[in-house]
Amino acid sequence: MSSDIHALSGAYAVDALDDIERAQFERHLAECEACRAEVRSLREATALLAEAVQQEPPAGLRDRVLAGIDTVRPLPPLTASSSAPLTPVVSSDADALGTPASSETSGSQRTRRRFPALVAAASVAAVLGLGGVVASQPWKDETSQPPSAVDQVLAAPDAESWEQRMDDGAKVTLTRSEKLNRAVVTAEGMPELTDEQVYELWLQHDGRMVPAGVMEGESGTLLLEGDPSTAEAAGITIEPAGGSEEPTTEPIMTFPFEQV
């Protein structure tokens, strides 16, 4: 049994004492308010574990914790020649006898007070080894990515959309957010082009068509270049591979923004 019975409060709270130690500690507990308070605190903490939820730890958490161990400076051992004087801690037993606690008792008190912290540290190490995490709040998902520019436009509160269909069933949807000053074109099932042709997007400013991007496939999503918030309209033409500085064919679709 421990030479300092106060140090058994943590083990008692988690029912880790044998029958002899439990009986001796319970006799001590009836006379020691400090130990009763600590046992109550530890049992309250243990009860909260029942309300916790299991979450998958973020990727790399275990490696970061283990790597950080080398940066933690351990405390030096307590010795009789230590330059810093120990502050005596008076236990309830000493109060009852009217005598101050010795330096040995002070050191034992320090050990006892550090027991919950040591238990917590050991629990973290065990959890990391098992690969699971028990927490009262979910971990932040480090694998999540911020929304793309396309997603921001499509989800914008002021987003306005206009849809057009071709006779063969092809569909093109243009979505614009004036607040973000961006526009997105989504095409589905456009007619197949030759290897020397592409679909080119345009924005119209003061009656002039300005290049806004090239779509090489028959389906896809394209974030338009330029300044769609001040544009009068948008259009799609078929151009030579690589695109053109000015339209070389008549638009196959137009989107007047005053109607969007």
FIKOLZA-1660 file (N, C-alpha, C; in steps of 0.1 Angstrom, whole numbers, plus 5000, padded with zeros to 4 digits):
% residues 260
   i   px   py   pz ch aa at
   1 5008 4988 5000  A  M  N
   1 5000 5000 5000  A  M CA
   1 5009 5012 5000  A  M  C
   2 5004 5023 4994  A  S  N
   2 5012 5036 4993  A  S CA
   2 5014 5041 5007  A  S  C
   3 5027 5047 5009  A  S  N
   3 5030 5053 5021  A  S CA
   3 5022 5066 5024  A  S  C
   4 5017 5072 5014  A  D  N
   4 5008 5083 5015  A  D CA
   4 4994 5079 5011  A  D  C
   5 4986 5078 5021  A  I  N
   5 4972 5073 5018  A  I CA
   5 4964 5083 5010  A  I  C
   6 4968 5096 5010  A  H  N
   6 4961 5106 5002  A  H CA
   6 4963 5103 4987  A  H  C
   7 4974 5097 4983  A  A  N
   7 4976 5095 4969  A  A CA
   7 4967 5084 4963  A  A  C
   8 4959 5078 4972  A  L  N
   8 4950 5067 4967  A  L CA
   8 4937 5072 4962  A  L  C
   9 4934 5085 4963  A  S  N
   9 4921 5091 4960  A  S CA
   9 4917 5088 4946  A  S  C
  10 4927 5090 4936  A  G  N
  10 4924 5087 4922  A  G CA
  10 4921 5073 4920  A  G  C
  11 4929 5064 4925  A  A  N
  11 4926 5049 4923  A  A CA
  11 4913 5045 4930  A  A  C
  12 4910 5051 4941  A  Y  N
  12 4897 5048 4947  A  Y CA
  12 4885 5053 4939  A  Y  C
  13 4887 5065 4933  A  A  N
  13 4876 5070 4925  A  A CA
  13 4872 5061 4913  A  A  C
  14 4882 5054 4907  A  V  N
  14 4880 5046 4896  A  V CA
  14 4880 5031 4900  A  V  C
  15 4878 5028 4913  A  D  N
  15 4876 5015 4918  A  D CA
  15 4888 5006 4914  A  D  C
  16 4900 5011 4917  A  A  N
  16 4912 5004 4913  A  A CA
  16 4920 4999 4925  A  A  C
  17 4914 4999 4937  A  L  N
  17 4921 4994 4950  A  L CA
  17 4916 4980 4953  A  L  C
  18 4925 4973 4959  A  D  N
  18 4921 4960 4964  A  D CA
  18 4913 4961 4977  A  D  C
  19 4908 4950 4982  A  D  N
  19 4898 4951 4993  A  D CA
  19 4905 4957 5006  A  D  C
  20 4918 4954 5008  A  I  N
  20 4924 4959 5020  A  I CA
  20 4927 4974 5019  A  I  C
  21 4932 4978 5007  A  E  N
  21 4934 4993 5005  A  E CA
  21 4921 5001 5005  A  E  C
  22 4911 4995 5000  A  R  N
  22 4898 5002 4999  A  R CA
  22 4893 5004 5013  A  R  C
  23 4894 4994 5022  A  A  N
  23 4889 4995 5036  A  A CA
  23 4897 5006 5043  A  A  C
  24 4910 5005 5042  A  Q  N
  24 4918 5015 5049  A  Q CA
  24 4916 5029 5044  A  Q  C
  25 4914 5031 5030  A  F  N
  25 4912 5044 5025  A  F CA
  25 4898 5049 5029  A  F  C
  26 4888 5041 5030  A  E  N
  26 4875 5045 5034  A  E CA
  26 4875 5050 5048  A  E  C
  27 4883 5044 5057  A  R  N
  27 4884 5049 5071  A  R CA
  27 4891 5062 5071  A  R  C
  28 4901 5064 5062  A  H  N
  28 4907 5077 5061  A  H CA
  28 4898 5087 5055  A  H  C
  29 4890 5083 5046  A  L  N
  29 4881 5092 5038  A  L CA
  29 4871 5099 5048  A  L  C
  30 4867 5091 5058  A  A  N
  30 4857 5096 5067  A  A CA
  30 4862 5108 5075  A  A  C
  31 4876 5110 5076  A  E  N
  31 4881 5120 5084  A  E CA
  31 4889 5131 5076  A  E  C
  32 4890 5129 5062  A  C  N
  32 4897 5138 5054  A  C CA
  32 4888 5145 5044  A  C  C
  33 4885 5158 5046  A  E  N
  33 4877 5165 5037  A  E CA
  33 4883 5167 5024  A  E  C
  34 4897 5169 5024  A  A  N
  34 4904 5172 5011  A  A CA
  34 4903 5160 5002  A  A  C
  35 4904 5148 5007  A  C  N
  35 4903 5136 4999  A  C CA
  35 4888 5134 4994  A  C  C
  36 4879 5137 5003  A  R  N
  36 4865 5135 4999  A  R CA
  36 4862 5144 4987  A  R  C
  37 4867 5157 4988  A  A  N
  37 4864 5166 4977  A  A CA
  37 4871 5161 4964  A  A  C
  38 4883 5156 4965  A  E  N
  38 4890 5151 4953  A  E CA
  38 4883 5139 4947  A  E  C
  39 4878 5130 4955  A  V  N
  39 4871 5118 4950  A  V CA
  39 4858 5123 4943  A  V  C
  40 4851 5132 4949  A  R  N
  40 4839 5137 4943  A  R CA
  40 4842 5143 4929  A  R  C
  41 4853 5151 4929  A  S  N
  41 4856 5158 4916  A  S CA
  41 4860 5147 4905  A  S  C
  42 4868 5137 4909  A  L  N
  42 4872 5127 4899  A  L CA
  42 4860 5119 4895  A  L  C
  43 4850 5116 4904  A  R  N
  43 4839 5108 4900  A  R CA
  43 4830 5116 4891  A  R  C
  44 4829 5129 4893  A  E  N
  44 4821 5138 4884  A  E CA
  44 4827 5138 4870  A  E  C
  45 4840 5138 4869  A  A  N
  45 4847 5138 4856  A  A CA
  45 4845 5124 4849  A  A  C
  46 4845 5114 4857  A  T  N
  46 4843 5100 4851  A  T CA
  46 4828 5099 4846  A  T  C
  47 4819 5105 4853  A  A  N
  47 4805 5104 4849  A  A CA
  47 4803 5111 4836  A  A  C
  48 4811 5122 4833  A  L  N
  48 4809 5129 4820  A  L CA
  48 4813 5121 4808  A  L  C
  49 4822 5111 4811  A  L  N
  49 4826 5102 4800  A  L CA
  49 4814 5095 4793  A  L  C
  50 4804 5092 4801  A  A  N
  50 4793 5085 4796  A  A CA
  50 4785 5093 4786  A  A  C
  51 4786 5107 4787  A  E  N
  51 4779 5116 4778  A  E CA
  51 4788 5119 4766  A  E  C
  52 4800 5115 4766  A  A  N
  52 4809 5118 4754  A  A CA
  52 4805 5110 4742  A  A  C
  53 4810 5115 4731  A  V  N
  53 4807 5107 4718  A  V CA
  53 4821 5104 4712  A  V  C
  54 4821 5093 4705  A  Q  N
  54 4833 5089 4698  A  Q CA
  54 4834 5095 4684  A  Q  C
  55 4846 5101 4682  A  Q  N
  55 4848 5108 4669  A  Q CA
  55 4861 5102 4663  A  Q  C
  56 4862 5102 4650  A  E  N
  56 4874 5098 4643  A  E CA
  56 4884 5109 4644  A  E  C
  57 4896 5106 4649  A  P  N
  57 4906 5117 4651  A  P CA
  57 4910 5122 4637  A  P  C
  58 4914 5135 4637  A  P  N
  58 4919 5141 4624  A  P CA
  58 4932 5133 4619  A  P  C
  59 4934 5133 4606  A  A  N
  59 4946 5126 4601  A  A CA
  59 4958 5133 4606  A  A  C
  60 4968 5125 4611  A  G  N
  60 4980 5131 4615  A  G CA
  60 4981 5135 4630  A  G  C
  61 4969 5134 4637  A  L  N
  61 4969 5138 4651  A  L CA
  61 4979 5131 4659  A  L  C
  62 4980 5117 4658  A  R  N
  62 4989 5109 4666  A  R CA
  62 5003 5113 4663  A  R  C
  63 5007 5115 4650  A  D  N
  63 5020 5119 4647  A  D CA
  63 5024 5132 4652  A  D  C
  64 5015 5142 4652  A  R  N
  64 5018 5155 4657  A  R CA
  64 5020 5155 4672  A  R  C
  65 5012 5147 4680  A  V  N
  65 5013 5146 4694  A  V CA
  65 5027 5140 4698  A  V  C
  66 5030 5129 4691  A  L  N
  66 5042 5122 4694  A  L CA
  66 5054 5130 4690  A  L  C
  67 5053 5138 4679  A  A  N
  67 5064 5146 4675  A  A CA
  67 5066 5158 4685  A  A  C
  68 5055 5162 4691  A  G  N
  68 5056 5173 4700  A  G CA
  68 5062 5170 4714  A  G  C
  69 5062 5157 4717  A  I  N
  69 5067 5153 4730  A  I CA
  69 5082 5157 4732  A  I  C
  70 5090 5157 4721  A  D  N
  70 5104 5161 4722  A  D CA
  70 5105 5176 4726  A  D  C
  71 5095 5184 4724  A  T  N
  71 5096 5198 4727  A  T CA
  71 5091 5202 4741  A  T  C
  72 5087 5192 4748  A  V  N
  72 5082 5194 4762  A  V CA
  72 5093 5192 4772  A  V  C
  73 5097 5202 4780  A  R  N
  73 5108 5201 4789  A  R CA
  73 5102 5194 4802  A  R  C
  74 5108 5183 4806  A  P  N
  74 5103 5176 4818  A  P CA
  74 5107 5183 4830  A  P  C
  75 5099 5182 4841  A  L  N
  75 5103 5188 4854  A  L CA
  75 5115 5181 4860  A  L  C
  76 5124 5188 4867  A  P  N
  76 5135 5181 4873  A  P CA
  76 5129 5173 4886  A  P  C
  77 5136 5163 4890  A  P  N
  77 5132 5156 4902  A  P CA
  77 5133 5164 4915  A  P  C
  78 5124 5162 4924  A  L  N
  78 5125 5170 4937  A  L CA
  78 5136 5163 4945  A  L  C
  79 5145 5172 4950  A  T  N
  79 5156 5167 4959  A  T CA
  79 5157 5176 4971  A  T  C
  80 5164 5170 4981  A  A  N
  80 5165 5178 4994  A  A CA
  80 5173 5190 4992  A  A  C
  81 5182 5190 4981  A  S  N
  81 5191 5202 4979  A  S CA
  81 5185 5212 4969  A  S  C
  82 5173 5210 4965  A  S  N
  82 5166 5219 4956  A  S CA
  82 5167 5233 4961  A  S  C
  83 5171 5242 4952  A  S  N
  83 5172 5256 4955  A  S CA
  83 5159 5263 4959  A  S  C
  84 5148 5258 4952  A  A  N
  84 5135 5264 4955  A  A CA
  84 5129 5258 4967  A  A  C
  85 5125 5265 4977  A  P  N
  85 5120 5259 4989  A  P CA
  85 5106 5254 4987  A  P  C
  86 5102 5243 4993  A  L  N
  86 5089 5237 4992  A  L CA
  86 5080 5244 5001  A  L  C
  87 5068 5247 4996  A  T  N
  87 5058 5253 5005  A  T CA
  87 5050 5242 5012  A  T  C
  88 5051 5242 5026  A  P  N
  88 5044 5231 5033  A  P CA
  88 5029 5231 5030  A  P  C
  89 5023 5219 5029  A  V  N
  89 5009 5218 5027  A  V CA
  89 5004 5210 5039  A  V  C
  90 4994 5216 5046  A  V  N
  90 4989 5210 5058  A  V CA
  90 4977 5201 5054  A  V  C
  91 4978 5188 5058  A  S  N
  91 4966 5179 5055  A  S CA
  91 4956 5180 5066  A  S  C
  92 4944 5175 5064  A  S  N
  92 4934 5175 5074  A  S CA
  92 4938 5167 5086  A  S  C
  93 4946 5156 5084  A  D  N
  93 4951 5149 5096  A  D CA
  93 4960 5157 5105  A  D  C
  94 4968 5166 5098  A  A  N
  94 4977 5174 5106  A  A CA
  94 4969 5185 5113  A  A  C
  95 4958 5190 5107  A  D  N
  95 4949 5200 5113  A  D CA
  95 4943 5194 5126  A  D  C
  96 4939 5182 5125  A  A  N
  96 4932 5176 5136  A  A CA
  96 4942 5174 5148  A  A  C
  97 4955 5172 5145  A  L  N
  97 4964 5170 5156  A  L CA
  97 4970 5183 5161  A  L  C
  98 4968 5194 5153  A  G  N
  98 4973 5207 5156  A  G CA
  98 4988 5208 5153  A  G  C
  99 4993 5199 5144  A  T  N
  99 5008 5200 5141  A  T CA
  99 5009 5202 5126  A  T  C
 100 5020 5210 5122  A  P  N
 100 5022 5212 5108  A  P CA
 100 5027 5200 5100  A  P  C
 101 5024 5199 5087  A  A  N
 101 5029 5188 5080  A  A CA
 101 5043 5189 5077  A  A  C
 102 5051 5178 5075  A  S  N
 102 5065 5178 5073  A  S CA
 102 5067 5181 5058  A  S  C
 103 5080 5183 5054  A  S  N
 103 5083 5185 5040  A  S CA
 103 5080 5172 5033  A  S  C
 104 5082 5160 5039  A  E  N
 104 5078 5148 5032  A  E CA
 104 5064 5148 5029  A  E  C
 105 5055 5152 5038  A  T  N
 105 5041 5153 5035  A  T CA
 105 5038 5162 5024  A  T  C
 106 5046 5174 5023  A  S  N
 106 5044 5183 5012  A  S CA
 106 5047 5177 4999  A  S  C
 107 5058 5169 4998  A  G  N
 107 5061 5163 4986  A  G CA
 107 5050 5152 4982  A  G  C
 108 5045 5145 4992  A  S  N
 108 5034 5136 4989  A  S CA
 108 5022 5142 4984  A  S  C
 109 5019 5154 4990  A  Q  N
 109 5007 5162 4985  A  Q CA
 109 5009 5166 4970  A  Q  C
 110 5021 5170 4967  A  R  N
 110 5023 5173 4953  A  R CA
 110 5021 5161 4944  A  R  C
 111 5026 5150 4948  A  T  N
 111 5023 5138 4941  A  T CA
 111 5009 5135 4939  A  T  C
 112 5001 5136 4950  A  R  N
 112 4987 5133 4950  A  R CA
 112 4980 5143 4941  A  R  C
 113 4983 5156 4941  A  R  N
 113 4976 5165 4933  A  R CA
 113 4979 5164 4918  A  R  C
 114 4990 5158 4915  A  R  N
 114 4994 5156 4901  A  R CA
 114 4988 5143 4896  A  R  C
 115 4982 5134 4904  A  F  N
 115 4977 5122 4900  A  F CA
 115 4966 5123 4889  A  F  C
 116 4956 5132 4890  A  P  N
 116 4946 5133 4880  A  P CA
 116 4952 5137 4866  A  P  C
 117 4962 5146 4867  A  A  N
 117 4968 5150 4854  A  A CA
 117 4976 5139 4848  A  A  C
 118 4982 5130 4856  A  L  N
 118 4989 5119 4851  A  L CA
 118 4980 5109 4845  A  L  C
 119 4968 5107 4851  A  V  N
 119 4958 5098 4846  A  V CA
 119 4953 5103 4833  A  V  C
 120 4951 5116 4832  A  A  N
 120 4946 5122 4819  A  A CA
 120 4956 5120 4808  A  A  C
 121 4969 5122 4811  A  A  N
 121 4979 5120 4801  A  A CA
 121 4980 5106 4796  A  A  C
 122 4979 5097 4806  A  A  N
 122 4979 5083 4802  A  A CA
 122 4967 5079 4794  A  A  C
 123 4956 5085 4797  A  S  N
 123 4944 5082 4789  A  S CA
 123 4945 5087 4775  A  S  C
 124 4951 5099 4773  A  V  N
 124 4953 5104 4759  A  V CA
 124 4963 5094 4752  A  V  C
 125 4973 5090 4758  A  A  N
 125 4983 5081 4751  A  A CA
 125 4976 5068 4747  A  A  C
 126 4967 5063 4756  A  A  N
 126 4960 5050 4753  A  A CA
 126 4951 5052 4741  A  A  C
 127 4944 5064 4741  A  V  N
 127 4934 5066 4731  A  V CA
 127 4941 5067 4717  A  V  C
 128 4953 5074 4717  A  L  N
 128 4960 5076 4705  A  L CA
 128 4965 5062 4700  A  L  C
 129 4969 5054 4709  A  G  N
 129 4973 5040 4705  A  G CA
 129 4962 5032 4699  A  G  C
 130 4950 5034 4704  A  L  N
 130 4939 5026 4699  A  L CA
 130 4933 5032 4686  A  L  C
 131 4937 5045 4683  A  G  N
 131 4932 5051 4671  A  G CA
 131 4919 5057 4672  A  G  C
 132 4913 5059 4683  A  G  N
 132 4900 5065 4685  A  G CA
 132 4901 5077 4694  A  G  C
 133 4891 5085 4694  A  V  N
 133 4890 5097 4702  A  V CA
 133 4877 5098 4709  A  V  C
 134 4877 5101 4721  A  V  N
 134 4864 5103 4728  A  V CA
 134 4864 5118 4732  A  V  C
 135 4854 5125 4728  A  A  N
 135 4853 5139 4730  A  A CA
 135 4839 5144 4731  A  A  C
 136 4837 5155 4739  A  S  N
 136 4824 5161 4740  A  S CA
 136 4820 5169 4729  A  S  C
 137 4830 5173 4720  A  Q  N
 137 4827 5181 4709  A  Q CA
 137 4834 5174 4697  A  Q  C
 138 4828 5175 4685  A  P  N
 138 4834 5169 4673  A  P CA
 138 4847 5176 4669  A  P  C
 139 4856 5168 4663  A  W  N
 139 4869 5174 4658  A  W CA
 139 4866 5181 4645  A  W  C
 140 4874 5192 4643  A  K  N
 140 4873 5199 4630  A  K CA
 140 4878 5190 4619  A  K  C
 141 4871 5189 4609  A  D  N
 141 4875 5180 4598  A  D CA
 141 4886 5187 4590  A  D  C
 142 4898 5182 4592  A  E  N
 142 4910 5189 4585  A  E CA
 142 4910 5185 4570  A  E  C
 143 4902 5175 4566  A  T  N
 143 4903 5171 4552  A  T CA
 143 4893 5179 4544  A  T  C
 144 4884 5187 4550  A  S  N
 144 4875 5195 4542  A  S CA
 144 4882 5207 4535  A  S  C
 145 4877 5210 4524  A  Q  N
 145 4883 5221 4516  A  Q CA
 145 4873 5232 4515  A  Q  C
 146 4878 5245 4514  A  P  N
 146 4869 5256 4512  A  P CA
 146 4862 5255 4498  A  P  C
 147 4850 5261 4497  A  P  N
 147 4843 5260 4485  A  P CA
 147 4851 5266 4473  A  P  C
 148 4849 5260 4461  A  S  N
 148 4856 5265 4450  A  S CA
 148 4849 5278 4445  A  S  C
 149 4855 5285 4436  A  A  N
 149 4849 5297 4430  A  A CA
 149 4836 5294 4423  A  A  C
 150 4835 5282 4417  A  V  N
 150 4823 5278 4410  A  V CA
 150 4812 5276 4421  A  V  C
 151 4815 5269 4431  A  D  N
 151 4806 5266 4442  A  D CA
 151 4801 5279 4448  A  D  C
 152 4810 5288 4450  A  Q  N
 152 4806 5301 4456  A  Q CA
 152 4796 5308 4448  A  Q  C
 153 4797 5308 4435  A  V  N
 153 4788 5315 4426  A  V CA
 153 4774 5307 4426  A  V  C
 154 4775 5294 4425  A  L  N
 154 4762 5287 4425  A  L CA
 154 4754 5288 4438  A  L  C
 155 4762 5290 4449  A  A  N
 155 4755 5291 4462  A  A CA
 155 4753 5305 4467  A  A  C
 156 4757 5315 4459  A  A  N
 156 4755 5329 4463  A  A CA
 156 4741 5333 4465  A  A  C
 157 4738 5341 4475  A  P  N
 157 4724 5345 4478  A  P CA
 157 4718 5353 4466  A  P  C
 158 4726 5360 4459  A  D  N
 158 4721 5368 4448  A  D CA
 158 4722 5361 4434  A  D  C
 159 4726 5348 4434  A  A  N
 159 4728 5341 4422  A  A CA
 159 4715 5341 4413  A  A  C
 160 4717 5344 4400  A  E  N
 160 4706 5344 4391  A  E CA
 160 4710 5334 4379  A  E  C
 161 4700 5326 4375  A  S  N
 161 4703 5316 4365  A  S CA
 161 4694 5318 4353  A  S  C
 162 4699 5314 4341  A  W  N
 162 4692 5314 4328  A  W CA
 162 4695 5301 4321  A  W  C
 163 4686 5294 4316  A  E  N
 163 4688 5281 4310  A  E CA
 163 4683 5282 4295  A  E  C
 164 4691 5276 4286  A  Q  N
 164 4686 5274 4272  A  Q CA
 164 4689 5260 4268  A  Q  C
 165 4680 5256 4259  A  R  N
 165 4681 5242 4253  A  R CA
 165 4682 5243 4238  A  R  C
 166 4689 5233 4232  A  M  N
 166 4690 5232 4218  A  M CA
 166 4680 5222 4213  A  M  C
 167 4678 5221 4200  A  D  N
 167 4668 5212 4195  A  D CA
 167 4672 5197 4197  A  D  C
 168 4685 5195 4198  A  D  N
 168 4689 5181 4200  A  D CA
 168 4690 5177 4215  A  D  C
 169 4685 5186 4224  A  G  N
 169 4684 5183 4238  A  G CA
 169 4695 5188 4246  A  G  C
 170 4706 5194 4240  A  A  N
 170 4717 5200 4248  A  A CA
 170 4711 5211 4256  A  A  C
 171 4717 5212 4268  A  K  N
 171 4713 5223 4278  A  K CA
 171 4725 5231 4283  A  K  C
 172 4723 5244 4284  A  V  N
 172 4733 5253 4289  A  V CA
 172 4727 5262 4299  A  V  C
 173 4733 5262 4311  A  T  N
 173 4728 5271 4322  A  T CA
 173 4739 5281 4325  A  T  C
 174 4735 5293 4326  A  L  N
 174 4744 5304 4330  A  L CA
 174 4739 5309 4343  A  L  C
 175 4749 5310 4353  A  T  N
 175 4745 5315 4366  A  T CA
 175 4755 5327 4369  A  T  C
 176 4749 5338 4374  A  R  N
 176 4758 5350 4376  A  R CA
 176 4755 5355 4390  A  R  C
 177 4765 5359 4397  A  S  N
 177 4764 5367 4410  A  S CA
 177 4770 5380 4408  A  S  C
 178 4762 5391 4408  A  E  N
 178 4767 5404 4407  A  E CA
 178 4776 5408 4419  A  E  C
 179 4772 5403 4431  A  K  N
 179 4780 5407 4443  A  K CA
 179 4794 5401 4442  A  K  C
 180 4795 5389 4437  A  L  N
 180 4808 5382 4436  A  L CA
 180 4815 5387 4423  A  L  C
 181 4807 5392 4413  A  N  N
 181 4812 5396 4400  A  N CA
 181 4818 5384 4393  A  N  C
 182 4811 5373 4393  A  R  N
 182 4815 5361 4387  A  R CA
 182 4803 5354 4380  A  R  C
 183 4806 5346 4370  A  A  N
 183 4795 5339 4363  A  A CA
 183 4800 5325 4360  A  A  C
 184 4791 5315 4359  A  V  N
 184 4795 5302 4356  A  V CA
 184 4785 5296 4346  A  V  C
 185 4791 5289 4336  A  V  N
 185 4783 5283 4326  A  V CA
 185 4785 5268 4327  A  V  C
 186 4773 5261 4327  A  T  N
 186 4773 5246 4328  A  T CA
 186 4766 5241 4316  A  T  C
 187 4774 5232 4308  A  A  N
 187 4768 5227 4296  A  A CA
 187 4767 5212 4297  A  A  C
 188 4756 5207 4291  A  E  N
 188 4753 5192 4291  A  E CA
 188 4749 5188 4277  A  E  C
 189 4757 5178 4272  A  G  N
 189 4753 5172 4259  A  G CA
 189 4753 5181 4247  A  G  C
 190 4763 5190 4246  A  M  N
 190 4765 5199 4235  A  M CA
 190 4769 5190 4223  A  M  C
 191 4766 5195 4211  A  P  N
 191 4770 5187 4199  A  P CA
 191 4785 5185 4198  A  P  C
 192 4789 5173 4194  A  E  N
 192 4804 5170 4193  A  E CA
 192 4810 5179 4182  A  E  C
 193 4822 5184 4186  A  L  N
 193 4830 5192 4176  A  L CA
 193 4842 5184 4171  A  L  C
 194 4848 5189 4161  A  T  N
 194 4860 5183 4155  A  T CA
 194 4872 5187 4164  A  T  C
 195 4883 5180 4162  A  D  N
 195 4895 5183 4170  A  D CA
 195 4900 5198 4168  A  D  C
 196 4896 5204 4157  A  E  N
 196 4900 5217 4154  A  E CA
 196 4891 5228 4159  A  E  C
 197 4881 5224 4167  A  Q  N
 197 4870 5234 4171  A  Q CA
 197 4869 5233 4186  A  Q  C
 198 4864 5245 4192  A  V  N
 198 4861 5246 4206  A  V CA
 198 4849 5255 4207  A  V  C
 199 4842 5253 4219  A  Y  N
 199 4832 5263 4222  A  Y CA
 199 4838 5274 4230  A  Y  C
 200 4836 5286 4226  A  E  N
 200 4841 5298 4233  A  E CA
 200 4830 5307 4239  A  E  C
 201 4833 5311 4251  A  L  N
 201 4823 5319 4258  A  L CA
 201 4827 5334 4257  A  L  C
 202 4817 5343 4257  A  W  N
 202 4819 5357 4255  A  W CA
 202 4811 5365 4265  A  W  C
 203 4816 5377 4268  A  L  N
 203 4809 5387 4276  A  L CA
 203 4808 5399 4267  A  L  C
 204 4796 5405 4266  A  Q  N
 204 4794 5417 4258  A  Q CA
 204 4794 5429 4266  A  Q  C
 205 4803 5439 4262  A  H  N
 205 4805 5452 4269  A  H CA
 205 4804 5462 4258  A  H  C
 206 4794 5471 4260  A  D  N
 206 4792 5482 4250  A  D CA
 206 4790 5477 4236  A  D  C
 207 4783 5466 4234  A  G  N
 207 4781 5460 4221  A  G CA
 207 4792 5452 4216  A  G  C
 208 4804 5451 4223  A  R  N
 208 4815 5444 4218  A  R CA
 208 4817 5431 4226  A  R  C
 209 4820 5420 4219  A  M  N
 209 4822 5407 4225  A  M CA
 209 4836 5405 4230  A  M  C
 210 4838 5402 4243  A  V  N
 210 4851 5400 4249  A  V CA
 210 4853 5386 4253  A  V  C
 211 4864 5379 4249  A  P  N
 211 4866 5365 4253  A  P CA
 211 4865 5363 4268  A  P  C
 212 4858 5352 4272  A  A  N
 212 4856 5349 4286  A  A CA
 212 4859 5334 4289  A  A  C
 213 4865 5327 4280  A  G  N
 213 4869 5313 4283  A  G CA
 213 4866 5304 4272  A  G  C
 214 4872 5292 4272  A  V  N
 214 4871 5282 4262  A  V CA
 214 4867 5269 4268  A  V  C
 215 4857 5262 4262  A  M  N
 215 4852 5249 4267  A  M CA
 215 4855 5239 4256  A  M  C
 216 4864 5230 4259  A  E  N
 216 4868 5220 4249  A  E CA
 216 4859 5208 4247  A  E  C
 217 4852 5204 4258  A  G  N
 217 4844 5193 4257  A  G CA
 217 4829 5196 4254  A  G  C
 218 4821 5186 4253  A  E  N
 218 4807 5188 4250  A  E CA
 218 4799 5190 4263  A  E  C
 219 4805 5187 4274  A  S  N
 219 4798 5189 4287  A  S CA
 219 4808 5194 4297  A  S  C
 220 4804 5202 4307  A  G  N
 220 4814 5207 4317  A  G CA
 220 4809 5220 4323  A  G  C
 221 4817 5225 4332  A  T  N
 221 4814 5237 4339  A  T CA
 221 4826 5246 4338  A  T  C
 222 4823 5259 4335  A  L  N
 222 4834 5269 4332  A  L CA
 222 4831 5281 4340  A  L  C
 223 4841 5286 4347  A  L  N
 223 4840 5299 4354  A  L CA
 223 4845 5310 4344  A  L  C
 224 4836 5319 4341  A  L  N
 224 4839 5329 4331  A  L CA
 224 4849 5339 4335  A  L  C
 225 4858 5343 4326  A  E  N
 225 4868 5353 4329  A  E CA
 225 4861 5367 4326  A  E  C
 226 4867 5377 4331  A  G  N
 226 4862 5391 4328  A  G CA
 226 4854 5397 4339  A  G  C
 227 4845 5405 4335  A  D  N
 227 4837 5413 4344  A  D CA
 227 4822 5411 4341  A  D  C
 228 4816 5400 4346  A  P  N
 228 4802 5397 4342  A  P CA
 228 4792 5407 4349  A  P  C
 229 4796 5413 4360  A  S  N
 229 4786 5422 4367  A  S CA
 229 4782 5434 4359  A  S  C
 230 4792 5439 4350  A  T  N
 230 4789 5451 4342  A  T CA
 230 4786 5447 4327  A  T  C
 231 4786 5434 4324  A  A  N
 231 4784 5429 4310  A  A CA
 231 4769 5431 4307  A  A  C
 232 4766 5433 4294  A  E  N
 232 4752 5434 4290  A  E CA
 232 4746 5420 4286  A  E  C
 233 4755 5411 4282  A  A  N
 233 4751 5398 4278  A  A CA
 233 4763 5388 4278  A  A  C
 234 4759 5375 4275  A  A  N
 234 4770 5365 4273  A  A CA
 234 4766 5357 4261  A  A  C
 235 4775 5351 4255  A  G  N
 235 4772 5343 4243  A  G CA
 235 4782 5331 4242  A  G  C
 236 4778 5322 4233  A  I  N
 236 4786 5310 4230  A  I CA
 236 4788 5309 4214  A  I  C
 237 4800 5307 4210  A  T  N
 237 4803 5305 4196  A  T CA
 237 4812 5293 4194  A  T  C
 238 4812 5288 4182  A  I  N
 238 4822 5278 4178  A  I CA
 238 4834 5284 4171  A  I  C
 239 4846 5282 4177  A  E  N
 239 4858 5288 4172  A  E CA
 239 4869 5278 4170  A  E  C
 240 4879 5282 4162  A  P  N
 240 4891 5273 4160  A  P CA
 240 4897 5269 4174  A  P  C
 241 4904 5258 4174  A  A  N
 241 4910 5253 4186  A  A CA
 241 4919 5264 4192  A  A  C
 242 4918 5266 4205  A  G  N
 242 4926 5276 4212  A  G CA
 242 4918 5289 4214  A  G  C
 243 4907 5291 4206  A  G  N
 243 4899 5303 4208  A  G CA
 243 4903 5314 4199  A  G  C
 244 4895 5324 4199  A  S  N
 244 4897 5336 4191  A  S CA
 244 4896 5349 4199  A  S  C
 245 4902 5360 4194  A  E  N
 245 4901 5372 4201  A  E CA
 245 4888 5379 4198  A  E  C
 246 4882 5376 4187  A  E  N
 246 4868 5381 4183  A  E CA
 246 4860 5369 4177  A  E  C
 247 4847 5370 4179  A  P  N
 247 4839 5359 4173  A  P CA
 247 4841 5358 4158  A  P  C
 248 4843 5345 4153  A  T  N
 248 4844 5343 4139  A  T CA
 248 4831 5336 4133  A  T  C
 249 4822 5333 4142  A  T  N
 249 4809 5327 4138  A  T CA
 249 4798 5333 4146  A  T  C
 250 4786 5331 4141  A  E  N
 250 4774 5337 4148  A  E CA
 250 4772 5329 4161  A  E  C
 251 4768 5335 4172  A  P  N
 251 4765 5328 4184  A  P CA
 251 4755 5317 4183  A  P  C
 252 4757 5306 4189  A  I  N
 252 4747 5295 4189  A  I CA
 252 4738 5297 4201  A  I  C
 253 4742 5305 4211  A  M  N
 253 4734 5309 4222  A  M CA
 253 4738 5322 4227  A  M  C
 254 4728 5330 4232  A  T  N
 254 4731 5342 4239  A  T CA
 254 4722 5343 4252  A  T  C
 255 4728 5351 4261  A  F  N
 255 4722 5352 4274  A  F CA
 255 4721 5367 4277  A  F  C
 256 4711 5374 4274  A  P  N
 256 4710 5389 4278  A  P CA
 256 4708 5390 4293  A  P  C
 257 4718 5397 4299  A  F  N
 257 4718 5398 4313  A  F CA
 257 4706 5406 4319  A  F  C
 258 4700 5415 4311  A  E  N
 258 4689 5422 4316  A  E CA
 258 4677 5413 4319  A  E  C
 259 4677 5400 4313  A  Q  N
 259 4667 5391 4315  A  Q CA
 259 4670 5381 4326  A  Q  C
 260 4683 5381 4330  A  V  N
 260 4687 5371 4340  A  V CA
 260 4683 5376 4354  A  V  C
% end
